[in-house]
Amino acid sequence: MSEERYRIVIRCPDCKEKYILRGRLNENGEYETGFKRCVCGNEDRLNIEASLET
């Protein structure tokens, strides 16, 4: 498991909401942020960008 922290930007294409979170990569190569779904209810169609925190 990676100890590096990432800045995660999640954008919802349905309602245009934007979330900026911090997270880490898990053993499956997925970002762990605690984010579950957008306020509009969208859980699947999300645009996710990640960059390593400096």
ABEGO torsion letter per residue (X at the ends): XBABBBBBBBBBAAAGBBBBBBBBBBAAGBBBAGBABBAAGBAABBBBBBBBBX
